[in-house]
Amino acid sequence: MAEFFTHLSAIPAFIPHGHCYLWKPGLVSLHVMSDALIALAYYSIPITLVHFVRKRQNFPFNGIFLLFGAFIIACGTTHVLEVWTLWHPTYWLSGLIKAITALISVYTAVKLVPLVPQALALPSPAQLEATNQELQKQIRERIIVEESLRHSEERYRAIVEDQTELIARFQPDGTLTFINEAYCRYFKRSRQELMNSSYEPVIFDADRELITSMLNSLNSENPVATIEHRVIVDGEVRWMQWINRIILDDQDRFIEFQSVGRDINARKQAEQQLQTSLKVLLKEVHHRVKNNLQMVYSLLRLQYRRIKDQQAAEVLLESQNRVKSISLIHEKLYGAEDVSKIDFAQYISSLTASLFSSYNISSATVTLNTQVEAISLAIDKAIPCGLIINELVSNSLKYAFPERSGQIQVELTADQENQITLIIKDDGIGLPEQFDLTTADSLGLQLVQDFVAQLEGAIQIVHEKGTEFRIVFPAGAA
């Protein structure tokens, strides 16, 4: 390699190029100055190209720019050698530089051809200007929209934060995604503590299942539900009301839940106090009605003892028992925890015992069997039902057992369809086969029909081993 460059730089029997110009100073100077300036220009252009490529690394044609730079440097070098060979005939070196320049130029030309379509596809300055103006327009519009949204968000946030109601948004697992200041104040915790945490720890344990069931019921057709439940604030149990809404996108896909709540603890306490007051009041009413009916009963009993006519005495006794059956209901309600309904099992026991005592029937001669389920009836059902039992048991005690011995059975059951069945039967002498309840002239049986109709029920008589009355009626609200 060293010998190769030595050969190139050796000066054989060539004459310097200046001899071609006859060493005329003007002509030599012209060529020297021209080639020097061309070389200087050629060397300065690649510096500019390299600077451009380094500053614009994302430019798509950086490679061809560098090839142009190499080509221009090689061309400049050929002009430097043109000056050099005026005095030094190193024409082999000059030829080699020209050959290298030729290779670079050919390679550059080849690489340039496929780049022409890409360069032609680049937008023109007019297109770039139009695109730039359109972009600037879109940017201005976006800025306006973003500014409007920012103001809207600020107004919305101001409205939300100024609300006295508690506002929260959360995921199905209870994770809070948004809360307003009122929420933080109510639960006496900072926004940093509450955000991205679950709301469940503040919920009263017994109410969590109710809340879960309500949230699971929300959908596009039923998006809103109101619920009242308890929360724990500083160890105190308080009542709140929440309006819950499911948030969906345009395709009805779930986003999150939103709840707006308010404290109703004072209202709940007032309601409880009112209920308690109404319950003193109702107990007092039942107590007074019971006392008044007891007074009527006592007056009838006094009159009964003074009447000598047996038939009239029986009428008064029946009236006493009817009054007593009603009085017992008010007595049971007065002593009950829930004054809106009566435990009918206890009532039947007291009523039948009173009837046995009234007719002076010993349980040793007439046996009473009761099969009564734990059924509670409201007063509008209890009074007619009690009067029916009074009439039918009284009839059995008076007429079913001429020999003063036998058995009476009272059954009270309820089925899954909320229908109550009352059965009163005895094993006494029974009714005639041709007996028709609708044409009976007995006041007691006529009352039974009226009370069954009042209960919106139906009555059936079975003539088998005595007499059986089967009455079916709807339980209604107990």
Secondary structure, DSSP 4 states (H G I P E B T S, - for coil): -HHHHHHHH---SPPPGGGGGTT-HHHHHHHHHHHHHHHHHHHHHHHHHHHHHHH-TT-TTHHHHHHHHHHHHHHHHHHHHHHHTTTS--HHHHHHHHHHHHHHHHHHHHHHTTHHHHHHHSPPHHHHHHHHHHHHHHHHHHHHHHHHHHHHHHHHHHHHHH-SSEEEEE-TT-BEEEE-HHHHHHHT--HHHHTTSBSGGGB-GGGHHHHHHHHHT--SSS-EEEEEEEEEETTEEEEEEEEEEEEE-TT--EEEEEEEEEE-HHHHHHHHHHHHHHHHHHHHHHHHHHHHHHHHHHHHHHHHHH---HHHHHHHHHHHHHHHHHHHHHHHHHH-SSTTEEEHHHHHHHHHHHHHHHTT--TTTEEEEEEE-S-EEEHHHHHHHHHHHHHHHHHIIIII-TTS-EEEEEEEEE-TTSEEEEEEEE-SS---TT--GGG---HHHHHHHHHHHHTT-EEEEE-SSSEEEEEEEE----
